[in-house]
Amino acid sequence: MSQKALDASKNKQKYTIRKERGKGGFGTVYLAEGDATKLEYAIKKVDITSMDHFERMDAKNEAAIMQKFDHPNIVKCHEIY
């Protein structure tokens, strides 16, 4: 991700990307800071342009499942866009 901050018009909160943390099967994870809160967040960017229909459905299902988790040992999913 080359931009310094995600577009605030698409997000509930503006984030500043600090650095890339890792890559996986569905995308890349970045360390970010909430501009308003100054809290650290992990942002997972998923590129669906090269995915087929079933892979896109898997990615959407993963995001929906992650939003349901509320456990201290699982990363909390705050928003999807």
C-alpha positions, 0 to 999 in steps of 0.5 A: 500500500503506497498511500500514507493514510486510507481515504477517510470518506470510505472509512469510519476513521482515518488510519495512518499506515506505519509499516507492512507486517506480513503477507498471507493467502488472502492479503497483506497486513499493515500496522496502522495508527488511528488518527483520532484515537492514536491506538494501533490497529492491524489493517488487512488489505485483500485484493479481490481483483484476481480472485474467482467467485468462490475465493471472493466468497471465502474472503467475505466469509472470513471477514464476517466470521472475524467480526463475530469473535469477541475473545481476548486471544483473537484479534478484534475485527472493527470494520470492513470496507 
